[in-house]
Each structure stands twice: as structure tokens, then as C-alpha cells.
Amino acid sequence: MSSKTNNPHIGSSLEELLREQGAFEETQAHAIKAVLAWQLRQAMDEGQVTKSEMARRMGTSRAHLDRLLDPENNRVQLDTMLKAAHAVGRELKLELV
């Protein structure tokens, strides 16, 4: 018998594995923040909005905006994301599923 057939994770999903290891919520939060940062950067690029202009529109500093755009920094407040979305003419939608 091969070692693959003895592996209890064969056939399980990544979500199941992360839940078993207690890392699902942290991983999900990181992924959500990374996607939001990417979408915000895309919206800025589409609208040709510089970081300086974006910070001005949000009423914040460039350093604060850099933290918001950093996919590794998952400490962001909801009101900050709302300001950022509105600054590029977008809406932020959240949903509990």
C-alpha cells in the first residue's frame, strides 16, 4: 500500500485542513484583506488616482494609505475601507453567509 492512501488528508479540501489546524479564520481574514487591497489598487489605477491624491480624498496620510494597500497588513477598520471605496467612486459590500 502506498503512503498516499494512508494520508487522512487525501480527498479533503484546503478549507477542511485549515479548520483542522485552527488556521481557517486567520487565513480567510488575510485572503479577504489581500483581495480588498488589490481591488482598491486596481480602482486607483483605473481612475489614475495617485497615492497622494487618494490620501487627500480620504483625509489621511500616505503612510496610512500604504498600510491599507499592504496585503500583508490585515489590521484595517471598516470605516477606513468605506472611505477608500468612496474615494475611488466605489461601494463596499459586506455580507454574512
N, C-alpha and C positions, 0 to 999 in steps of 0.2 A: 504494500500500500504506500502511495506517495505521501510526502509530508503535507502537500496541499490539501488532501482530503481530511486531514486531521485538524486543519486550521478552523476554529469556530467562527472566524470572520468571513470565510468564503461564502459569497452569496448575500452577505449583509450590505446595507447601504452605508455610505460615509456618515450620514446622519445618525444611524444606529451606533456606529463605532464611536463617534464623538460623544453621544449621550452616555454610552457605557463608561467612557473615560472621564466624564464630567466636564467636558470642554465644549459642549454644544453651544451654550449661551454666549460664551466669550467669543467663540469662532464666528457665530452668527452676527454678533454686535460688530466685530471687526469687518466682516464682509459688507454689512449694511453701510458702515461709515466709509469704506473704500469706494463703494458704488456711488454714494452721495457726493463724495469729493470729486470723483471722476465726472459725474453728471454736471456738477457745478462748474468745473473747469471747462467742460465742453460748451456749456451755455455761455461762459465768458468768452471763449474763443469765437463762437458763432457771432456774438454781438460785438466782437472786437473790443472787449472791456479789459483794460489793464488792471493789474493788481491794485495800483494806486487809486484808480477810478472806482474800483469795486469797494475798496476800503472806505473811500469817501462816501459812496452811496449808502453803505451800511452804517456809517458813523462810527467806524472803528479804526484800529491801527493796521498797518501792513503786517506786523508780527502776528496779530490776532487772526488775520485772514490767512496767513501762511499756515497756522495751526489748523484752521478749518479745512484747508486744501490738502493737508498732510494725511494720506490714507492710513498711516500708522498711528495717528493720534485719534483715539476713539472717544475722547472726552470733549463732547460738544453739546451745547444746550439747544433745546428745541427752538427757543426764541431766536437764537443765532442762525439756525438753519432757515427759519422763516424769513428773517431779514435778508439772508443771502439769496434765497429763491426770489423774493420780491425785487431785489436789486438787479436781477437779470430778466425781470418780466415773467417769472415762472411762479407756479404754486407748488407747495409742498403737500403731498398727500400721505397720510399715515392711516393704517388700517389694522385692526385686530382681527386675526383669523383663527 
